[in-house]
Amino acid sequence: MGLLTQAGNAVDAMRLSFGAAAQLLAETDYADACPIAMVALEVAGTNEPLRRTTAEVFTSWTDAGTGVFASWGYPADVARRLSIAFILALEGAFVLARTQRDTEPLMVAMSTMIDTIRAADADRP
């Protein structure tokens, strides 16, 4: 969530975050992504202590993201939804990008998140 705090607004944060993720994957020949997601996918149904640990990490990310979106003026419920959507988009894009060896999923996820943010902006008073 650190990159989110480096941007002045939610749209710029999406560009920065997804752009950095795409650059990292390309630079590492698609080897690096989110180790927490990989562990969660592998052990969620078979290892309760590791499932709880990965859940705690994702919860901490959700909470941190919620705080960042709230700092940009989104109501708490919207900030939480945007935070969860960001994590979903990023993690899903990592899986597709790694398997396809292409950054296109990250760019599509970024565009989708920007559209989601703009829709949330349109709903704000």
C-alpha positions, 0 to 999 in steps of 0.5 A, a space after each residue: 500500500 506504500 505506493 498509494 500514499 505517494 500519489 496525491 489522488 486515487 487515479 494517480 495512485 492507480 497509475 503509479 501502483 499498476 505501472 510499478 507492478 508491470 515494471 517489476 514483473 517485466 524486469 524480473 522476467 515475470 518471476 516476482 509478484 505477490 508471495 502472500 497470494 501464492 501462499 494463500 492459494 496453495 494452503 488456504 484449504 489445507 493449513 489453517 495457521 497459514 490461512 489465518 496468517 495470509 488472511 491477516 496480511 490481506 486484512 492489514 492491506 485492506 485496512 491500510 488502503 481504506 485509510 488512504 482512500 479515506 484520506 482522499 475524501 471517500 466515505 468509509 464504506 466507499 474507501 473500504 470497497 475501493 481498497 478491496 477492489 484495488 487488492 482484487 484487481 492487482 492480485 488477479 492481474 498478477 496471476 494473469 500477467 505471470 501466466 501470460 508473461 504479459 503486462 496487459 492484465 495489469 494495464 486493464 486492471 489499472 484502467 478498470 480501477 480508474 473507471 471505478 474510482 471515477 464512478 465513485 467520484 461522480 457519486 460523491 456530493 
